[in-house]
Each structure stands twice: as structure tokens, then as C-alpha cells.
């Protein structure tokens, strides 16, 4: 399978619907990135989405939908938790070169892929980190916006993300359809961790209309020591659930 003209058209149309007029160089980089994802999928399970049009819309355009809920113009540092194939961090780094994006994943094979892609795309505004979100490799990070896409329960995202967010910064979770029960349980986790729920933004992915949600939290005070809990506790026993 190869990248197609149909995928490029879908990418351009989706960006226009978001009100984003990307440069020809940014579009070129996104297309090359899509080609590398397709190639890597032939070698190992990088992502379950393999059709070029789906990659363009369900991965790239959906990643850029962050602009519908958060202003990126004043942000400096974006931290992408569990970036996997580099999503949503790489599309954001391509579209907003003034940002610095730190891409974190605990799977070495995925981090190596992301490193190669960032090098080939000459994305000097990215840093790839192999390690757990609760480990020494991320100690001291203080992102303006911490993002997580399809990472897991909101309470887990908060426990891993708020310690890496500066006071006054935001944690944004990309989710599917709104889940009031999950959001309610995350409110208690948020309170314990020094955050507050700011907004729940429902949106449709351009062109295809898939329903998605961006859940946005603000950090208002220092996260207490002892968080995040070590090991798999944040995943197995989410706070507030």
C-alpha cells in the first residue's frame, strides 16, 4: 500500500475545514510522514489504521483538531504522553514550528521509529524520549500543554500528565464520544493532583464527521509528592474510580 492523491486531497480538505492554511513544505512533510507510517506497518504493528485516507484524516487531521479547543500561539513546550507512532505530536510539530514538542513512549521500537521520522523530516523542534511517564527520563518536565491521545482512562492521563505540566498549563486528552461517568471520576483525580476541569469540547473530524471529544484540564497547584504512583497502579487502579 502506498500514499495516494486521494489521501493528499483529504488532508488538504481537512486542514481547510479546520481553518488551517498549511505551507507546501508542511504538507510535504505530512505526506512523507504518512508514507513512513505505511512502510513501518509492513514491518511491525505501529498502528491499526493503515489506509492512506484514514491516516490523513483519522490520524493527521484529528491530531490537528487541538486547535479547536486550545490556543497554541502562546505555548512553548508541548509534551506528548504515549506518543506511539508520533501522534498527535508530530503533526502539531509540523504545523506549528514555533512549538517544541517532546514525544514520550515506553516502547523502544516506536521511539526509534519516531526518531527516524523526525530526523528525516528535519523537525528540529522535537525531542524523543524513551521511558515511562513516571520515570527519571521525564523528571523536571514542565509543559505548557500536555497531550495524550487514546492513552487510557482520564484519571490515568491526569496522574501521569499533571506532574509534567507547569502551574497554569493544561492537560488535554483526546477521547472518543463523551463519557460522563469517566469525566465525573476524573474530577476527583484532578482535585487530588492539583488540577481543575476546564472544558469538554465535542467535535467532528473534518470530512468524515467522526465524533470525538477533547477533555481539557488546568493545573492550578503543585501536584503532591507521591504522584504518579509507580508501576501500573495508575492504569490498574485509576484515582477516583
N, C-alpha and C positions, 0 to 999 in steps of 0.2 A: 504494500500500500504506500502511496506517495501523496504529498501535498497537492491540492488541486486548485484550479482557478475558482471553482465554486467555493472552496474554503476561504480564499482570499476575499471574494466578494462578500461572503457572510461576515468576515472580520471587519471589513470596511463599513458595511451597513450597520453592524452592531455598534461600532465606535461612534458613528454619526448619530445613532439614536441616543447615545449617552451624551451627546454634545461635545465629543472629543474629536478634535482635528489633529490627528497624529501626523508627524512628519513622515516623509517617504522612507527615511532611514529607520524610524521606529517600526513602521510596517514591515520593512525588510527584515529586521531583527526578529519580529514576532513570527514571520513565516519560517525563517531559519530555525527558530526555537521549535516550532511545530514539526518541522522535518526531523529534528533530532529526537523529539519525543517518539515519533513514529518508528524511527530506526532503533531506539533503545527498547521499545516494546517488543521488538522482534527477538531481543536477547534476554530480557528478563521482565517480570511483571512490574512495570513502572506505574501504569495507570490503567484502569478498566475501560477508559474512554479512548478509543483508537481511531474512529472515523475522523478524517481531517476537518469536516464541517463541524462535528461535535467538539473537537479540540478547539477550534476557533471560537465557538460560541459558549460551550459549557465550561471551558477552562479559561480562555483568554478574556473574552468579553465579560464573563461572570466575575473574574478577578477584578476587572476594572470598575465593576459596579460599586466599589467602595466610594467612588466619587459622589454617589447619590446620597450618602449619609454623613460623610466626614470631609472637611476641608483639608487638603494636603498641602496647601500653599505655605502654611506656617510650620509644617512639620519638618524635622531634620532627620530623625532616625526612626525607621520602621523595623520592627522585629517580627519575623515570620516564624511562628512556632510549628514544628512538624511540617516543614515545607514540602516534603515528598519530592515530587518532580520539579519543584520550584514554584509552586502555586500557592497563593497568589503573588508571591514576592517578585518573581522575575518580570511578569507583565507590568507590575507597578514600577519597577526599576527602569524598564524600557520607556514607559510613558512619562515618567516624572524623573528626569535625570538629575534634578536638584536634590532628590532624596538619597540617603544612604540606607540600604536595605541589608539587614543581617538575616541570613537564611539558616535555620537550625533544624537538624534532623538527627535522630539516633541511629539511623540505618546507614552504614558506611557506603554501601553501593549507591544509594540515592544521592548522598552528599558528593560523591565522586562525579556522578553524572552532572549535578548542578554546577560543580566547579568547572568541569569541562565546557559546559554551555556558556557560563559567564565569561570564561576566558575567550572562547571563540567569538562571542558577541561583543567582546571588549567592553563589558559592563564594569567599569572601574568604580562604580558606586555600589558594589555588592561585596559582602563578606560571607563566606560559607563556614559554618561551624558544625563539626561532628560531635554530638554529645546529647545528653539528656537535658531537658528543660530545667531540671533541678540540680544539675551538676556544676562542677568547677568551671567548665568551659564557658558558661554563661554568667558567671559571677560578676557583679558590678554593672551589668547592662541596665540602662535606664531609658527605654524607648519612649518617643513621643506617642507613637501608636503601635500597639502590639496586636498582630492579626493572627487568626487561626481559622483554617478552612477545613471542615469535615474532620476535625481532630477528636471530637468526643463530646461528652456531656458538658454543658455550660459551666457547671461548678468546677470540673476538672480544668477547663480552659482558664477560668479565673484563678484557680490555685497556682497554676503554672505561669500564667501571664502577668498577674498584678505585681508579683515581686520583681518583674523585669521592666516595669513601667514607672516612669518618673511621676511624682505627685503633680497632678494637673494634666497628666496624659490619659490616654484612652486604651481600652482593650476592646477589639471588635471581633466578634465571632460570626463567620459566615455559616448560616444554617439553612435547612430546607424550609418547609412550611412552619409557621409559628406554632410553638408548643407551649401553651400557657402553664402546664404543670412543670415542665423543665425550667421555664423562666422564673416561676414562683420559688422553686427550690434554690435557684441560683441567687435570688435576692439575699437569702440568709448567708450563703457563702460569701457574697460580695461584701456584706456588712462586716463579717469576721475578718476579711482580708484587707479592709481599708478602702473599699470601693463603693460605688453607688450606680444603680441602673439609670442610664441617661435616656435611652430611646430604643424602641423596637421598630425598625424600618422594614416594611414589607415591599418587595419589588418584583418585577418580572424581568427575566433575562431577555434583552432585546432580540428581536427576530423570532425566537421560538416561544417566548411567553412563559417559560417555566417559572413557577412561583418560588421565591426564595426570601430569606429574612436575614437582615444584619442586626445583631443584638449588640448594643453599644454601652459600655460601662466606663465610668470615670474613676480615676484614682484620687481620693481626697485626703488620705492619710497614709502613714508608713505601714506597710504590711508587717504584722507581728513576727518576731523570730519564731522559727519552727515551721514556717511555711516557705516553699511547698514541703509537704511530708515526703519522706524518701520512698524509693521503690515504686510499687504500683498502687500505693494507697489512694492517691488522688483519683485513679481510674476505678479501682475496685470499690472504694467507699467514698463517693463524692460528698463533699460538705453540703449539709442542708437537705440531703435526700433521705 
